[in-house]
Amino acid sequence: MPKLLQLIPEYRDYVWGGQRLRPGTLTAEAWIVYEGDRIATGAWQGKTLAEAAQEWGAALLGQTAWRRTGERFPLLIKILDCQQWLSVQVHPNDEQARQLAGPDQFGKTEAWHILDAAADAQLIAGVQAGTSPAALAQAIRNGTILDLVQYHRAQTGDTLFMPAGTLHALGPGFLVYEVQQTSNLTYRIFDWNRPASAGRTLHIEQSVAVTNAQGAGQIQPAGELPADAQRQLVQCPYFTLNLLAAQSQPLTLETHGQSFHAITVIEGQGTIVCGDERVTLNQFETVLVAAQSGGYQLHPIGSVRALRASVE
């Protein structure tokens, strides 16, 4: 099997999207790592990531992911261009997902890394301290949830961890990298009174069932990262997210055979080199390093920053 798989993203447009992902075309989301994404080059060109996972199993995914999700690829990674408020929404945990949506469903714990933020950009993450479950349920049902939410300002480079059950919404002016479990289960609570023609169905009773009244997003402010270094941003049972930077020399990385690494360039250009295979990545392009690949390097072209997602 190949060590490196470059992926072709799928694009989705919703009412809140912008034009930064595909200039001249309204696009809300780029699904940059997704089991339906197709492989860009090599003998498996045109095959989906799901087909690759079925063929190579733990050699591609790693033992941890294989134990947790079997041949299902365990993560969904997107880039979001937010030019209007997204709906106020919530995601179930694994048990709730199975109860509400079927036995083959997964919950959705996620994290955001802010790639760009307007000076006045705000987001919603969690509800106000002291909110009772009964008050929360009443506000969801009667459409007054905005009276109870926590608003936050976030800057470029900040990272937010959002456990399943955390009420949340991104506001206009954000460009965001989002990593989550392999699930797109979303229960909308409030959609800013957009017209019915926008097709944005609300999921009131499901939202009441899964929203955690004590849930709040955890914000990690941007910090300095020296060149030729890496820093862990998030580690949870479902994924690990690291920020990588290389400028003066290659950055050496290692899968240890335990997990794939999904490398997405967020600034500059870089080349991933693993044995006799190499893939050069521009901004927002992604390569998947197979779990069995072992050691590899990120070579900067000038300078490069990238995010690395894995399951460890």
N, C-alpha and C positions, 0 to 999 in steps of 0.2 A: 504494500500500500504506500501511497505518497506520504511524505512527512508534512508537507505544506499544502493546504487547500485554500485558494483564494475564492471568495464568495461574491456573487453578484446580488446586490440588495434588491428587495421588492419595495415599491413605493406605494404609499396610501395617501389619499387626500380626504381631509375632513374640513368642516366649515371654519375651523380655527387656524388652518395652515397658512404658510407664507411661501416665499420664493427663494430661500437661501439654500435649500437642498438641491433644487434644480432651477437655476435662474430662468425666469420667463414662464415657469410652470408652477401653478399652485400645488404645493406638496406639504402635507402635515408631518408625515413620518417616513423615514427610510428604515426598513427592517434589515439591518446589516448582518445579523446572525439569527437565522430562523430555519427551522427544519425544512421549509419549502424553498429556501434560497438555492440557486443553482451554482455549480462549480464552474469557475471561469476558464480554466486551462487544464491541459494534461489529458491523460487517458480517460478520466472521468468527467471531462467537460460536458456540460449540459445535464448531468445527473444532479439530483437534489441532495442536500445535506442529510435528509432522512434516509435516502437510499444508501448513502455512504455509511451512516450509523448502523443500518441493518446488516450491511456487508461486513464491516470491520469491528463492530461491537466495542468491547473494552479497549482494544488496541487504539481506537480513535478517541473514545470518550474518557477512558480512565476507569479505574476500579470503583471509585466513590460514586461517580455518576451512573455507572452500570448497575451498581447495587440499588440505587435510588429510583431510577426511571427506566431501567432496562435499555432497550434499543431506541427509546425516545430521546431526542437531543434535549438536554436538561434546561437550556436557557433560551430566552428570547431577548435580543438586544436591538434597540432602536435608537435613532436620532430624531428628535422632535423639534420642529420649528413652530413656535407658538406666537401667533400674531393676534389672537383673541384669547379670552379665558377659555380653558378647557372646562368641561363639566366638573362639578364637585362630585367626587366618586369614591368608591371603596372597592377593595378586592377581598375575596374570601381566603381563609387558610385551606390547607389540604383537606381536612375533614369536612369543612363546610362546603367546599367545592364538590366533593363526592356526593354529599347529601342533596345539594341544590341543583347540580348540573349533570350528575352521572358518575358512575364508578371509575371511568377512565380519565377524569378531570384532575388537574392539579390546582393548588392555590397560587397566590401571586404576591409574594414578598418581592420588593423591588428597591432599587437605589437610583438616584439621579446624580450625575456629575454635570455641573453647570459649565457649558462651553462658552456661552456668551450671555450677558445680561444687560438690558437697558438700565439706565441710572435709576429709574423709578419702578423697576419690575418687582412685582410681589407674587407670592405663592401662598397657598393654604396647605397647612400640614397639621392635622389634629384638631381637637376641640378644646375649648377653654377649661382650665383646671376647675374641678369641683362640679362639672356637669354630670348629672345622674343619668343612668341608662334610660330612665323613664322620660326625662326632659329631652334627651337626645332623640329618642324614638318619636316623641311628639313633634319636635322641630322638623324631623325628616318628613313626617306625614303631612304636616300643614304648610310646608314650603318656607319655613323661617330659619333654615339651617344656618344662614349667613350670620345670624345673631350669636351663634355659639362657636364659630370656627376661630382658629388661630391664624392670623396673617403674619407672614415673615418676609423680610427682604433678603435676597440672596445675591451674591456677587459671582463673577466669573471665577471658576476654580473651586467654589464651594461644592461639597458633597452632602447629599441627604439620604439617609437610610429610612425606608418606609416599610415596616412590618405589615403583613396582611392585617386587615381590620382598621388601618389608619385612614381616616377621611382626608382627602387631599385634592388639590387642583393647581395647575400651573397657570400663571397669568401671562398677558401679552409681553413680548420683549425678551423671551428666553429662547435659547438654543440649548438643547439638553441631550446628553447621552443617558439612556435608560437601560439598565440591566435588570432582568426579572426571571422568575421561574418560567418554565415553558407553558405559559398560560396567557390567554388574552381575555379571561373572565373579568368583566368590568360591570359594576352596578352603579348606574348614575342616580345621584340624589337630586341634583339641581343643575339646570342647563341654561341659566341666565335668561330665562324667558324667551329663548329663540323660538321662531315660528315652527309649527308642526311640520312644515315643508322641509325643515332641516333634517328630519328623520331621526331625531335624538330621543329615543324611548327612555323613560325613567323606569327605575327598578326599585320602587319604594319599599316593599315588604322584604325583598332580599337584602336591601341596604340596612334596614332595621335589624335583621337577623345577624349580620356579620360585622357591623361597625363597633369598634371598641371605644367606649366612652373615655377611657384613660389613654387611648392611643395618641401618640404625638411623634412627628418626624424628628429624627436626630440629625442636626446640622453640624457638619465638620467644616469650619472655615478653611479657605484656601491658605496654604502655607508655602514657604519657600522650599523649592526642591532643587538642590544643586544639579548641575549637569552631570551626566554619567551616573545616575542614581535611580532608585525606585523607592516608592513609599506605598504602604498599604492604606487604602481608603476605607474599605469595608471588608469585614469577614463575618459570615453568618453560615448557618447550616446549608444554605442553598447555593451560595456563590461567594467568591473572593474577588475583590476589585483592587488592582494596583495601578498607580500612575508611574510611568516610565519616562525618563529624560536622557537623551544622549546628544553629545555635541562634539567633544574632542576625541572620543574613542568609542568603539563598539561596546554595547551593554550585553553582558553574557547572562543568559537565563537558562532555566532547567525545569523540565516537566517532572522529573523523577519517576516517570511512568505512571503517575497517579491521576493526572487530569490533562485534558486538552488545554491549550491556551488560545483564547481569541484575542488577537492583537489588532487594535484599531488606531490608526494615526489620527491625532486630533490637531496637531500643529506641525508644519514642515513636511519633510519627506524622509523615508527611511527604507532600508532593505533588510528583510528577514532572511538570514542565512542558516540553513540546517543541513549539514553534510554537503552534498553536491547539489542541493536544491536552494533556490533563492527566489524571492518575490519582492519587488519594489512597490511600496505603498505611498499614494498621495493622501491628502487630507480626506478623512472619513472612509477610507478604504480599509478592508479587513482581510486578514489571513488567519486561518485556523491551523495551529500547530498540533499535530496528533499526539496523544498522550505517550505513545511508545517512542516518540522521537528523541527524547532525552535532551541533551544540551543544544542550544542554538544561540544566535546573536542578533541584536538589533543594531545595524550600522546606520549612523546618521548621514544624511545628504545635506551638509550644512549643519542643521540642528533639527531635532525631532522630539516631539512629545507624543506618547501613545498611552492608551488604556489597555490593560490586560485583565480579561475576565476568565475565571476558571472555577472548578468545583473541587474543593479540597477538604 
